[in-house]
């Protein structure tokens, strides 16, 4: 699975900006007494539904982040495996070159 690094790099500034704005909004707590107090059970039920919807969206976000982390882990594992093969191939090539030089030097 190819990782679209170019797209990721291009989107990083906007992702960081949006995440900072979201963090600012969530850190702002309403002043005590300024938050609307539900006057009846319908308003309270509506607020509970909104909180449940927010929790569902957060769970989806966590799930997406976990999937992205899993994809990144698989890509990193594949890159590590390729680096090991490359290192092994380089060592074999170096040994073959030294042997070839040794054979050439004895003639």
Secondary structure by P-SEA (a helix, b strand, c coil): cccaaaaaaaaaaaaaaaaaaaaaaaacccccccccccccaaaaaaaaaaaaaaaaaaaaaaaaaaaaaaaaaaaaaaaaaaaaaaaaaaaaaaaaaaaaaaaaaac
